[in-house]
């Protein structure tokens, strides 16, 4: 009996080590808890983040307990990537936003339009569902397709009433990045310098790659199998994130 118990413990130990290595070096699952990235990501989406994309730092490991002092095997992220990072305020909380500004970039909102290095980011209004969540509230929005200078395209939303209009000019420091939520008027991001602000490259966790599971939590728990048709968003399974 003692030998069987020891063998089972060894098996569990090896399984944990393998799981930690996969989570730290390859892929890590994340859950979307807020509406700050609508319409690209919805509350209830579960997605995988690639740890290979930008190299590794201590934040690549569980509880940020990695043995790495600085980032290694670093690859520069691209504008438009959706990135998971640790907030500079506490180096612990995971945020997911879209990368807009690289080191040395200047970002500013003028009359509701986004400028990058004094050039207005192209955006075109599209026909799309105009009601977007902000927390528990549903708000009317305008939906636009934005195109960055590297031709990366994605959807953004702006409130029809009371949208964010003007900002100071943000100058991204060396080795830092500037992030925005796609749900522009319902996102705490790099515009808020005291809580998020500029994100150091060591705080990058990984690049969001694809959604593997999604549930509409507003319709109830996934354990209510009789409501699965409303709760489970099958159309979002294995959807590539852009």
Secondary structure, DSSP 8 states (H G I E B T S, - for coil): -HHHHHHHHHHHHHHHHHHHHHHHHTEEEEE--SSTTTTTS-TTEEEEEESSTT-B-GGGSGGG--S-SS-BS-----TT-EEEEE-TTTS--EEEEEEEE-TT-EEEEETTEEEETTEE-EEEE--S--EEEETTEEEEEEEEEEE-TT--EEEEEEESSS-------EE--TTEEEEE-SBTTS--STT-TTTT-SEEGGGEEEEEEEEEEEB-GGG--TT-GGGHHHHB-GGGTTEE--
